[in-house]
Amino acid sequence: METDYTALSYVWGDPKVTSPIAVNDFPFQATHNLCAALRRIRKSNLPTTLWVDAICINQSDKDEKSSQVQLMTDIYHNASLVTVWLGESDKYTDLAIVLIKLTVHLRRSLEVTGERQYPAAYILRVLSSALSKSDLRSLALLKFFSRPWWRRVWVVQEVIVSRRANVICGTKEIPWDDLRRALECWRVLRSFSDKSEHGEAMKKATDNVFYKTSLALFLNLFNQRDREDKQVLQNEMGSFPGLNIRDDTATGLEGTILAGHLFESTDPRDKVYVWLGIYQKYGLTIVPDYSASIAQVYVNVVRAITELTGSLSLVALSGGLDNSQDPLPGFPSWAPDLRHGAHRKSSWGPLTLYNASASETAWATFSPDGKVLVADTLLLDRIELTDANHSEMDELKEVQNLCRWMYLVLQHRPHSPLSAGLGAGWLSREFFTALVWPAQRFSLLPDDDPKDPYSQINNLQRMERLWAGFTAYFGFMDRLHDVAQWCKEHGPRLYAHMLIRPAHLGTRQSPSSNRLPPQPHIYDEENVRQFCRLWGLPEDKRPLYVKCKNRRPDSQNCDKQETTHDDVLKFVQRAGLYTREKTFFITKQGYLGSGTHKIGPGDSLAIIRGCRMPLVIRKHPIGDGSFEVLGQCYVGALMDGEAVEKIREAGELEWRSLSFR
């Protein structure tokens, strides 16, 4: 006989702050958050059967815990209801719920059989107005989706396998399906930011929700299950041409681990065990074992996935350890550290966006003790020069780093093996790519589908604006450098004045600056001419950088100064985002890229067969000819398998069997 029960999905909270409760007439110390959830969901007039992990599993018994984890998928799937407890309400909760319910109401209007009660354009206008009317509304949504529940790794499985779920925050309650529909509706409407002013307002109003919380990652993990529902939503909003909904989550356990490793878990081993119930049917040989060390669990998942799928992409999550994390004892350099925060400073976006090994299947073996990986590897080049950006949220240092890197590239004038026939502008394009190209794939507009032609056009336009900022900025900085040199020769006081100018681009100069030679202005088109001279580009081929302020091609309202400044500012922000806490490098053959702070001159640039990202490797200090993995890197000319394909076409592709410790 089946039993109706409610399974609770919640965050434990501080295990040291507890209160006594009675469970089957026995005392039990429950955390403060669990007590609040139990008081909220119990019914005073009816008995309620609950399943709560902290109560139903003996957390101190590793054997029981290991066996129960294998049943988690069934437990939450068979529950008549899964209740999500977000915690007690605050002053923002009511407003957030109202905005979510408004979205759901408009979303449901599209489901009226035989007609659309409201056209999609009307829905976009109403929602963008409602969400952007005041900063308080955007803040309310940010607070709601920043609650700890959204960052916990277990809750994704608990909700995704449920048959019915509701969400409770304080005294407010909303069905999970309604909440999910609201989120997907916002994500779809955000993709109209380049098509209408309301779309742009919608994007700005929800930027905090999608960029300052884990919500985007959370939703990506639902792509597999929700694909059909999203297609319905897409069709219902078909009045906007070219709409497509991005789905870049890889199938299977590896893709889920790659997408979910940034979530939090009390036990780091759960970064693997949480997904086993969903993917066990595909033949994985992993069995939850809480007596195994964290290192053993992470090594075993690489071995299991490689044997099953021929992929070694998890190796790209090795290296790049955050300074706040202590290394795992006995951990091989090639194994991925999936602990929360271990890769905060080393990632260039989801690995599923890249294909450095050109879809080659891994050829690899593992030593019995799991310490050594032997894998086919393509050694491409050696790093000749490195320069680290150690600034963390320091805009002045980032400006200095960017200028220094430009002069390093110009001084070395590297010749890339892929530059043949690319013309005089290849070097400036490679430098631009090394600084901001991950934005093209990942961060400019995560809602775009890279396969959709309209999205490609929008993305190209955004990258042209970044390129415009890139050329105007570095042309300006070089001209400023010339003025600074003049000041240095004519007096140290003037030189000191010029040194602080890069931090104040576009600000009004003081009267004392009139004694200086004419200084370049950030809006001056001469910046682009100077850039062309620096990089050996013909001036008649210089990029156009005057754009219409509202980006509508039929508009006559163009503001050259404001738009140029916006383009420069956007470039500096993007470059700062993707180079922060990274090391810029130039290889002997002229590849430009960025890697982790571990890398240095003499290290090798390599592609492991079956791995989506290029890696930087180094001879292991043990001296037996083996290597250690220093971490993933970004080299624009390698990310889509260009090097592998070129070498293969030349008949020179030779994978070497290398050992990694």
SULMO-V173646 format. One record per run of one state. SS is the DSSP state (2 for helix, 1 for strand, 0 for the rest). FROM is the first residue (numbers start at 0). TO is the last residue. If there is no record, write none. Layout:
ss = [SS,SS]
from = [FROM,FROM]
to = [TO,TO]
This chain:
ss = [0,1,0,1,0,1,2,0,1,0,2,0,2,0,2,0,1,0,2,0,2,0,2,0,2,1,2,0,1,0,1,2,0,2,0,2,0,2,0,2,0,1,0,2,0,2,0,2,0,2,0,1,0,2,0,1,0,1,0,2,0,2,0,2,0,2,0,2,0,2,0,2,0,2,0,2,0,1,0,1,0,1,0,1,0,1,0,1,0,2,0,1,0]
from = [0,5,9,17,23,25,31,41,49,51,52,56,61,69,71,78,80,87,92,109,119,132,134,145,147,151,152,160,164,169,171,175,190,196,211,214,220,222,236,251,260,263,264,269,273,275,282,293,309,312,317,318,319,350,353,363,366,372,388,394,412,425,443,452,490,491,499,500,504,510,515,525,535,538,541,559,579,582,587,591,595,603,608,614,619,626,632,633,634,641,649,655,660]
to = [4,8,16,22,24,30,40,48,50,51,55,60,68,70,77,79,86,91,108,118,131,133,144,146,150,151,159,163,168,170,174,189,195,210,213,219,221,235,250,259,262,263,268,272,274,281,292,308,311,316,317,318,349,352,362,365,371,387,393,411,424,442,451,489,490,498,499,503,509,514,524,534,537,540,558,578,581,586,590,594,602,607,613,618,625,631,632,633,640,648,654,659,660]
